[in-house]
Amino acid sequence: MLHRALPAALLLLPAVAAADTFGEAQRVQREDLGDLLWSAVVSCDGRVGDLARRQCRLVRDARAQAWAGRTFVIRLDDGAVAGGVVRGFLACAHRVTVDGQAVAVVTRGSVSEGPEREVVGPELGAAGPSVGAIPGPVDLVFRLPPSPEAWSQGVTRGFMVEALSWRPIVAPATAGATPQGEDLPEQLTREQIKTVMTPVATQVDICYESFGIPGTADLGFELGGDGIVKHAEVQGDLAGTPTASCITQAVMKASFPRFKRKTMWIHYPFTLR
């Protein structure tokens, strides 16, 4: 089995300056944390039947390989900034589901219980007077350790990720606006697109393994300036098949870097065989 993305067919775009730590990180939403953690903490041994165990390991190992060494950026959870202090809340007030269990996600460090029996996450640093007066928001760049540390506090269970850097968004962005201090490119480069599509390609492999139909999948999708995929479709040999549906679902979950233009259309073909 081999899938092959054809970079020559990718939309050619002008080059921009090298991305900083935030620019290199893939933006994820809170609901994506369950998928990220699943590949690192799930045990497939409890699945009923040898086929179910083998399928679980296939998906788990493919996802783990796709995320290995990558960095991610996320908007921190409610209450991350209080009293001028930033705490590593990725998902505390709003839990995420990992292998059927609701868990909290914080950055590595001390987790305790506050006076209202709420979870108090690790302290990342002081937000400063200009940010401490507002409830956030704060963006965090983090990395998922190969074996995330599990923790419990009272009735709350969770996992820890590795914090790399954070920054406050002083003026909350409105639709189509650029957050203060963020210098966005006019549109994404070929390399930025390929970076995000690498884990998507791994999911395409899983789609092929699931249905076993060879052919060309001409994937096209509309990407909004906020980095969110708005629409995706597959043409070519596999158009209208379950494989095509699986591929479009995979790319719809991807989060790209933000850019100034309202939208851009991307063509990204795969050959499955």
Secondary structure by P-SEA (a helix, b strand, c coil): cbbbbbccccbbbbbcccccccccbbbbcccaaaaaaaaccccccccccaaaaaaaaaaaaaaaaaaccbbbbbcccccccccccccccccccbbbbcccccbbbbcccbbbbcccccccccccccccccccccccbbbbbbbbcccccccccccccbbbbbbccccccccccccccccccccccccccaaaaaaaaaaaaaaaaaaaaacccccccbbbbbbccccccccccccccccccaaaaaaaaaaaabbbbbbcccbbbbbbbbbcc
